[in-house]
Amino acid sequence: MQGEIQISKAVIESISKITLDEIEGIYKTNKIKTSGKLFSSVSEDLNDLNIDIFLTVKTGYKIKTITTLAQKQILSNIKSMTGLDADSINIYVDDIVEKQ
């Protein structure tokens, strides 16, 4: 069958947000930005995908552990749901809050 399938930035961002919501130690997702040739209508490179994520984490958790887990789980979920590989998943910790 022939036809075109396009996946919007909003879908990638939603998958990332849902994944982050499930990770203990992340207080909130402040911002997610996606970029890459994947979203260009003239691109033939369907695997150029970059994701920048800005987070607030809770105190008492190891930031390196949380962010590494987030990268791995986001990559896995995007790949399983869309068949795409992200070239980079950059995580920036904007803030930290007291664990409640």
C-alpha positions in Angstrom: 0.0 0.0 0.0 1.2 3.5 -0.8 0.7 6.6 1.2 2.4 9.1 3.5 2.7 8.9 7.2 3.8 12.0 9.1 4.4 12.2 12.8 4.2 15.6 14.3 6.4 17.2 16.9 3.5 17.2 19.3 3.4 13.4 19.2 7.1 13.1 20.0 6.7 15.6 22.8 3.6 13.8 24.2 5.5 10.4 24.3 8.4 12.1 26.1 6.1 13.9 28.6 4.2 10.7 29.4 7.4 8.8 29.9 8.8 11.5 32.2 5.6 11.5 34.3 6.3 7.9 35.2 9.9 8.4 36.5 10.2 8.8 40.2 12.2 11.8 41.2 11.0 14.1 38.4 8.9 16.8 39.9 7.7 18.3 36.6 8.6 18.7 32.9 9.1 22.4 32.2 9.6 22.4 28.5 10.2 19.9 25.6 11.6 21.1 22.3 11.9 18.8 19.3 13.9 19.6 16.1 15.5 17.9 13.2 15.1 17.2 9.5 12.4 14.7 10.3 9.9 17.5 10.5 10.9 19.1 7.2 8.6 18.4 4.3 11.6 18.3 1.9 13.7 15.9 4.0 14.4 12.4 3.0 16.3 11.7 6.3 13.6 10.3 8.5 15.9 9.7 11.4 17.2 13.2 12.2 15.4 13.8 15.5 16.7 15.8 18.4 14.9 16.4 21.7 15.7 19.0 24.4 14.0 18.5 27.8 14.0 20.9 30.7 13.1 19.4 34.1 12.6 20.1 37.7 13.7 17.3 40.0 13.0 16.4 43.6 15.7 16.6 46.3 17.0 13.2 47.5 17.4 11.7 44.1 20.6 11.3 42.1 20.2 13.6 39.1 22.6 11.6 36.9 20.5 8.4 37.6 17.2 10.1 36.9 18.3 11.8 33.7 20.1 8.7 32.3 16.9 6.6 33.0 14.8 9.3 31.3 17.0 9.3 28.2 16.8 5.5 27.9 13.1 5.2 28.5 12.2 8.1 26.1 14.4 6.6 23.4 12.8 3.1 23.9 9.2 4.5 23.9 9.7 6.6 20.8 11.3 3.7 19.0 8.5 1.3 20.0 5.7 3.6 19.2 7.0 5.3 16.0 9.9 3.2 14.7 12.1 6.3 14.9 15.5 6.7 16.6 16.4 10.0 18.3 19.8 11.3 17.4 20.0 13.1 20.8 18.0 13.5 23.9 19.4 16.4 25.9 18.2 16.9 29.4 18.6 20.1 31.3 17.8 20.3 35.0 16.3 23.8 35.5 15.4 23.5 39.1 15.2 21.3 42.2 12.4 21.2 44.8 12.0 19.6 48.2 10.7 16.1 48.2 7.2 16.0 49.6 
